[in-house]
């Protein structure tokens, strides 16, 4: 019988008790871990990515106190047409949910430069706007269903991203502060 062929991957022992225990060299050597890659490998590597849930920030935007609210007037008209004859006044707050690891400076910039009109609007970041709702008003918040196109959110995301702010996703909602509507039964 011819002697077994030696390859670069196979090691054959001439000792009779070890002849059946041939192993490949790749199994003999421990595999290097990422930390064993050496300084050349680590120098060009990306910094570690933060894990865990991505924060969602809330920016509320509304017309400043004393400004006429045309969206609020439209809401009152629609409520009356739907049978809520006692609806008298409404204020609308636009809400933007920005998903991403954003600094307070990024959030303030997005609100000032994209989401709010500097002359007509007021805004609050990660806290509710206060003092805009009529006395005795009830809040009704409306969001879009999943899968429904939100053109306002898409436009906001595109514009905020163009400023160099890395926002992953934007969603919108509206809160209607309505005066004169009785509580649900």
Secondary structure as GFF3:
##gff-version 3
##sequence-region A 1 185
A	DSSP	beta_strand	10	11	.	.	.	ID=ss1
A	DSSP	three_ten_helix	16	18	.	.	.	ID=ss2
A	DSSP	beta_strand	23	24	.	.	.	ID=ss3
A	DSSP	alpha_helix	25	28	.	.	.	ID=ss4
A	DSSP	three_ten_helix	34	37	.	.	.	ID=ss5
A	DSSP	alpha_helix	39	43	.	.	.	ID=ss6
A	DSSP	beta_strand	56	63	.	.	.	ID=ss7
A	DSSP	alpha_helix	70	81	.	.	.	ID=ss8
A	DSSP	beta_strand	89	99	.	.	.	ID=ss9
A	DSSP	alpha_helix	104	110	.	.	.	ID=ss10
A	DSSP	pi_helix	111	115	.	.	.	ID=ss11
A	DSSP	beta_strand	121	125	.	.	.	ID=ss12
A	DSSP	beta_strand	138	143	.	.	.	ID=ss13
A	DSSP	alpha_helix	151	162	.	.	.	ID=ss14
A	DSSP	beta_strand	169	179	.	.	.	ID=ss15
###
